[in-house]
């Protein structure tokens, strides 16, 4: 999977566009993923397209990663059905 790193401004713009298109995005936060060892990443998943995109937010800490997430999201605990590495999700 392509992992283009985007910044907080781009994430907000993409989230706003998704809302205008009636698409619900879920941002899955991963700790220590293979492609970014020692980091936290957030990858958006589209409920309309039933998949993820080729871009991610990256942070050195969970706090730093959370600060980059689009405004207005709601935190959700990790679900037992989440894939390994997911620490939390934002909707």
Buried (B, 14 or more C-beta within 10 A) or exposed (E): EEEEEBEEEBBBEBBEEBEEEEBEBBBBBBBEBEEBEEBBBBBBBBEEEEEBBEBBBBBEEEEEBBEBBBEEBEEBEEEEEBEEBBBBBBE
